[in-house]
Amino acid sequence: HDKLKLIETIGVNVTVGKCGVASVGETQIAMVVIETEQDKASALHTIWTIDSINDYLSSSTDPIEGYWKYLDRDNNPEWAKLGGNYTIALVKEDNGYLILYIDGAIVNQGNWQQFMLKGILKKTIFKNHFDLVWYDAMCDAIDYEIYAEISHNAILTLSFPLYKTSVRFSKIPKN
């Protein structure tokens, strides 16, 4: 009677802060409440795979859709640190484009897997100008006073004015 007994194991995809129940002798437990947070990285997974995205992009006629690779940056390292030299893919969705991570993470590299959501481009009233949501290296969303522009269907510029940073990507031509 003096040993702890496992009552239930619950598998969930969350990060648990603290949890514990212990007793010596018999105890009646009326309720156990556990507060959790969803794992940020798992929340960014998408349904895309290498086959599905390549099939989709091979028939796309949208000049913005496709693979893009890191080109350069204008960055003040006192305000922001680049999380990697990313390769990304843009695929059309609703009122804009999804930005999917392909490769190149340096900071927090273990959390990033191919086809995770790296950002969202939302159309504005201006041609080739988008409101931006960007998921940083730690999988946190940045969506305040940032934007993206595409020039000549070949250069994607992500601008983070409050962080004194812009990052450019160049379109990878289709094979």
N, C-alpha and C positions, 0 to 999 in steps of 0.2 A: 503493500500500500504506500510505501514511501518513495516510489519512483515516479518520475514524470511520464505521462502517457501522451503520445502523439494522437491528436484527435482528427485533424484534417490537414492536408496540404493542398494549397490552391496555387496553380500556376497562372501568372498574369504577366503581361509585358509592360511592367511599370518599375519605377524606382521607388523603393520603400524607404521612408525615413527611419522610423523605429517601430518595432512591434515586439511584444513579449507577453506571455502568460505563464506564470509559474505557481505551483502550489505544493504544499506538503500535506499529505492526507487527501481526503475527498473535498472537492469544491464544486459548486454549481456555478456555471457561467451563464449569465442571462444574455450577454451581448459582448461582442468584440468588434470594435470599430478601428479600421486601418485607413489612414489617409495616405493617398498615393499620388504620384505624378507620372504622367505618361513619359516613357523614354523618348527624348527629343529626336534621336536619330531614327528610331523605328517609325515615328510619325511621318517621316519624309520619304518612305519607300513608296514606289509607284508600281503599276502593273507592267511597265515596259520591260522588255528583254532585248538582248542583242538581235535576235531574229525578228521580233515584232517591230522594232524601230527601223531596222534596215529595210524590211519589206515596205513599211509605211513611207519612209523617206525616198525610196527608189521610185515611187509613183507620184510623189508630191510635185506640184507645179508652183508652189508658194516659194518665192525667192528667199524668204527669211528662214524657212525651215531648213534644218540640216545641222551639220557638225561645225563647231566654231572652236578655235584654239587661242590660247592666251597670246597676245601680241606684245603689249607693253603697258606701262602704268605711269601716271603722274601722281606721286604719293609722298606725303609727309609722314615718315615713320613715327614721329612723335604723336600723331593723331590716329593712325591705323596701321595695322600689319597685314600684309597680303597673306592669305591662308594657303595659297598654292599657285602653281602655274597651270590653271585648269584647262581641260578640254571639256566642252559642254555641248549639248544638243538642244535645239529649239524645235518644239512641236506645237502646232496651232491648237488652241483650246478656247472655246467660248469667245470671250472678248479680248483675246491676246494670245500669248504663247507661254508654255511651260519651259523653264530652263532646267534641263536634266544634267546632273553630274555624270561625267564619263570617266575622267582621270585627272591626276595632277595634284591631289591634296597633299599638303606637307604638314600643316598644323592639324592635329586631331585626325590624322590619316586613318586610324583604325575604325573610325565611325563612318567613313564615307565609302559607299559601295556604288557600283555603276547603276545609273538610272534613278538614283535618289533625286528628289526635288531640290534643286539648288536655288531656284527663284521663279518668279512669275513676272511676265511683262503684261501690263494692262494697257489697252489702247486708250489714247486721249483724242481730243479733237484735232490734234496736230499730226500730220503725216510723219510716220517713222519716229515718233516720239512717244514714249511709254512711261507710265508710272511703274515703279519697280518695287518688288518685294524680293529681298535677298536673304538667303540663309547663310550666316557666317560659318566659319570653321567649327564653331562650337554648337552648330545647329540652331542658333537663335535667329529669329526673324528680325530683319532691319527693314522698316517700311515707312520711315518718317523722313520727308524731304530728300528723297533719292529718286533718280530717274534714269532712263536709258534712251539712247538714240541709235538709229541705224542709218549709216550713210552709204550710198551707192550699192546697197544690198551686199556689202562686203565687210564693213567695219561696224562692230557693235561696241558702243561706249557705255559703260556703267558709271554713273556719276554719284558720288557721295560727298556733296559740298560741305556738310558739317564736319566731315572727317578729312577734309582737304585732300581728297583722293578721287581719281578716276582710273578705271581699268578698261583696256581695249582688247577685243577679240577679233580675229580675222576669220572669215568664212572659209571652210575647207571645201574646195570644189568637189562635185560628184565625180565618181570614177567613170 
